[in-house]
């Protein structure tokens, strides 16, 4: 099971993702919650998110938050506005490590919740394939 699948059936995860969207900050309890749900790669992503300082978005430097997708309000497709992540070394809150570019680099999402879930699952998939991403959790012994 991945984060997106768990989100569909788990009210606790829905509540935490809603808090992330409301506060523009990953909830401190989310890494532990995902570890308990046996989603270690996603928990690693949350640890990174929790430790990142508040930053402005790529397009709106005055809007400070932890890691959070940016909203493209100028998208002229029929879908309307879309949410997305940047990958690279920029210091904005919507920029994630370049090691994720293969998984999340040019994708857009209809809601911030879907963008966050995609980030979590992409991080886990990237780790499983050996991508160079920050690691925080000590597992096993």
N, C-alpha and C positions, 0 to 999 in steps of 0.2 A: 504494500500500500504506500502511496506517496501522500504528500501534504494536500494536494488538491482533492484526492479521493477521501482522505480523512475529514477534510473541511465539509464535505457534502453530508457527513453523518455524525459529526462530533460538535455538539453545541459549545463545549469548552474552547475548542480551537476557533470556532466562529466568533466567540466573544473576544478572544485575544487578538484576532486579526482586526476585528472592529475597533478595538482599543488602539491598535497600531495606526489605523486610518484616522481615527479621531484625534489622537495625540501626535501623529506624524513621528512616532517613536516606537521601536520594537519593545513590547512589554518585557520587563526583567524576568518574569516567570516563564516566558515562552521557551527558552532553550531547555529547561528542565522538563517542561510539559512534553516537548517533542522527544526528548531522550526516553521518557517513560512510555511513549508511544512507539519506541524503537525506530525513530527517524533520526539517526545520528547525523547524517550529512546535513539535513535541514537544521538541526540543532547547532551545528557548526556555523552555519550561515547566521543564525540568530545571535550567536556569541559575537560574531564580527559586527553585526548591526548594533548590538548593545554597547560595544566598546567604541564605536565611532562617535566623534564629537558632532555637535550640531553644526550644520553648514547650510548655506543657501543653495537653491537649485541652480542648474546651469543657466536657465533663462531668467530667473528671479533671485538674484543674490540676497535680497533682503528677507526672503522667506526662509527662516532657519528651522532645521529639523535634523533628526537622525536620518539614516538611509530611508529614502522614500522616492517612489517613481515620480517623474515629472508629467505634467499634463500638457498636451499639445492642443491648444484651443484653436489653432489655425488650420487643423486638418480639414480639407475640403471634400473629403469623401462622403458618401451617404451615411457612414457610421457616425459622423459627428466627431466629437473630441475623443482622443485616445491617450492612454497612459503608456509610458515607456521608461526604460533604463538606458543610461549611457554606460559604456565600458571603457576603461582606460585609467589614466592617472590624474584626472581632473579632481579638484578638491570640492566638488559640489555634492550635495546629499543624494542626487539621482545618479551618481557615478559609482559603479561597482567594479571590482577588480577585473583587469583585462583578461585574466584566465577564464572568464565566463563568456567572452565574446562569441565563441562557437555556439553556445547554448542560448544566449539571451540578447545578443548584440543588435539585431534589427527587427525584433518582434514588438508589436504593439498590443495593448490589452484594453478591453472595454471599461474596466473598473480598476481602481487602485488595489482592491482586494485580489483580483486575478493577477495583477502584476506582482504583488507580494508573494502569492502562492507560487507563481512561476519562478521567481527568484529563488525561493527556498528549494524547490524541486530541481531547478537547474544547478544549483550549488551542489546538491547531493549527487547528481548525475556526473557533474564535472569532477568531483572528488573520486568517484568510482572509476573514472577513466584516467585518473592520474594528473589532473590539471593542477597547476601551481596556484593554490589558494591559501589564504591564512588558515591556520589550525589553532584551536584554543582548547578543545576538550581532551582530557586524558581518559581513555577508555581501556578497560582490561587491566591486567596488572601483572 
